[in-house]
Amino acid sequence: MLTLAIIKPDALAAGRAGKILSRLEEAGFTLRAARLVRLGTADAEAFYEVHRARPFFRPLVSFMTSGPCLPMALEREDAVRALREVIGATDPKEAAPGTVRALYAESKERNAIHASDSEENAKREVAFFFPDSAPV
């Protein structure tokens, strides 16, 4: 099964992409696709459309367009659940020790990595960045 992760602008700017990818590979994920992108406002709004009504939508779009990010299609059995476990809670203060966010996130808003939260969203999100990818 495929899922999507995005190493966010804060982690890329801090030089943590390699460490994060290494942690994901250690957790049994295989990298199937990756590309360095700088999201424009329209793309960030489209990607995070599900959050449009939430108060953090505008700040999230602004943050995600502030620098390059690294979307990745990752494969592993039970990929969505496993990735959410490996990255930890959104707020790094609440993330379990050893998780990506506990290790590399700056704050709840600048939390180093995005991960799909359901199989349905994983399919949509992988297709958003990798439209020519094999079906999830």
Long-range contacts (C-beta under 8 A, 24 or more apart in sequence): 1-75, 1-76, 1-77, 1-78, 1-79, 1-80, 1-119, 1-122, 1-136, 2-32, 2-73, 2-74, 2-75, 2-79, 2-122, 2-126, 2-133, 2-134, 2-136, 3-73, 3-74, 3-75, 3-76, 3-79, 3-80, 3-83, 3-115, 3-116, 3-122, 3-125, 3-126, 3-136, 4-71, 4-72, 4-73, 4-74, 4-114, 4-115, 4-116, 4-122, 4-125, 4-126, 4-128, 4-129, 5-71, 5-72, 5-74, 5-83, 5-87, 5-113, 5-114, 5-115, 5-116, 6-69, 6-70, 6-71, 6-72, 6-113, 6-114, 7-69, 7-70, 7-72, 7-112, 7-113, 8-63, 8-64, 8-69, 8-110, 8-111, 8-112, 8-113, 8-114, 9-63, 9-64, 9-66, 9-67, 9-68, 9-69, 10-63, 10-105, 10-106, 10-110, 10-111, 10-112, 11-104, 11-105, 11-112, 11-113, 12-67, 12-68, 12-69, 12-70, 13-67, 14-104, 14-106, 16-104, 16-112, 17-70, 19-103, 19-104, 20-100, 20-104, 20-112, 20-113, 21-72, 23-86, 23-100, 23-103, 24-72, 24-74, 24-83, 24-86, 24-100, 27-76, 27-82, 27-86, 28-76, 28-77, 28-82, 29-74, 29-75, 29-76, 29-79, 29-82, 29-83, 29-86, 30-74, 30-75, 30-76, 31-72, 31-73, 31-74, 32-73, 32-74, 32-75, 32-133, 33-72, 33-73, 33-126, 33-129, 33-130, 33-133, 34-70, 34-71, 34-72, 34-73, 35-70, 35-71, 35-129, 35-130, 36-68, 36-69, 36-70, 37-68, 37-69, 37-70, 37-71, 37-129, 38-65, 38-67, 38-68, 38-69, 39-64, 39-65, 39-69, 40-65, 41-65, 46-128, 47-125, 47-128, 50-121, 56-109, 59-109, 60-109, 63-109, 63-110, 71-129, 71-130, 73-126, 73-129, 73-130, 73-133, 79-122, 80-115, 80-116, 80-117, 80-118, 80-119, 80-122, 83-115, 83-116, 84-115, 84-117, 87-113, 87-115
